[in-house]
Amino acid sequence: MGYRRVILGLAAAALLAAAVGYAQHIKKGSVAVIRSEELDLDLNTGSTEMTGNVRVDIKGSYTATMTASSVSVAADLEKAQVLSFEARGPVKLVFDTTNKEGKPLHVVASCSQKATFSEQTMIATMEGNAHAEVTGAEAVVSQIESAKYDGDSMTIDLNQRKIKVKQATAEVHMAPEVAPPAEQGTP
């Protein structure tokens, strides 16, 4: 029974080290919580491999949730900086952020093969049966209420509010037109 406590203690320490390394990469004041069935952290190279029901939650100036079968992270431990972040499918990413005017943007994206996300550039790439649903899209274009995108692959640039889709199908819902108030005559 004692060896189980040692193993659990080591696993908890490794997970904490990975979470701290990732959390230091994201913006100050943000919190990252990482969960997985198995974690393999190499302190010599800065690489981390998480497998089995991986979930990453980030809360700060934006919120993001990612779920995947497995995730690889390459980091520079001396600088406490994540160099690359790759999730293998199926992958689901959920982002909530606002634009400069404070308008909300909600993106739910998924793919079957592989996804990458860079917190530094705020760009996500999705490969294999990529799908995204965007609501609060008036943060992108004032007349768009929501949109759905499907394709072989997709790049979502949250900073620039751009989506690039290969082999694309798009469904866009325009906001209802607001009629100007009727003029009232004098009696």
Rosetta blueprint (number, residue, H / E / L):
1 M L
2 G H
3 Y H
4 R H
5 R H
6 V H
7 I H
8 L H
9 G H
10 L H
11 A H
12 A H
13 A H
14 A H
15 L H
16 L H
17 A H
18 A H
19 A H
20 V H
21 G H
22 Y H
23 A H
24 Q H
25 H H
26 I L
27 K L
28 K L
29 G L
30 S L
31 V E
32 A E
33 V E
34 I E
35 R E
36 S L
37 E L
38 E E
39 L E
40 D E
41 L E
42 D E
43 L L
44 N L
45 T L
46 G L
47 S E
48 T E
49 E E
50 M E
51 T E
52 G E
53 N E
54 V E
55 R E
56 V E
57 D E
58 I E
59 K E
60 G L
61 S L
62 Y L
63 T E
64 A E
65 T E
66 M E
67 T E
68 A E
69 S E
70 S E
71 V E
72 S E
73 V E
74 A E
75 A E
76 D E
77 L L
78 E L
79 K L
80 A L
81 Q E
82 V E
83 L E
84 S E
85 F E
86 E E
87 A E
88 R E
89 G L
90 P L
91 V E
92 K E
93 L E
94 V E
95 F E
96 D E
97 T E
98 T E
99 N L
100 K L
101 E L
102 G L
103 K L
104 P E
105 L E
106 H E
107 V E
108 V E
109 A E
110 S E
111 C E
112 S L
113 Q L
114 K E
115 A E
116 T E
117 F E
118 S E
119 E L
120 Q L
121 T L
122 M L
123 I E
124 A E
125 T E
126 M E
127 E E
128 G E
129 N E
130 A E
131 H E
132 A E
133 E E
134 V E
135 T E
136 G L
137 A H
138 E H
139 A H
140 V L
141 V L
142 S L
143 Q L
144 I E
145 E E
146 S E
147 A E
148 K E
149 Y E
150 D E
151 G E
152 D E
153 S E
154 M E
155 T E
156 I E
157 D E
158 L L
159 N L
160 Q L
161 R L
162 K E
163 I E
164 K E
165 V E
166 K E
167 Q L
168 A L
169 T E
170 A E
171 E E
172 V E
173 H E
174 M E
175 A L
176 P L
177 E L
178 V L
179 A L
180 P L
181 P L
182 A L
183 E L
184 Q L
185 G L
186 T L
187 P L
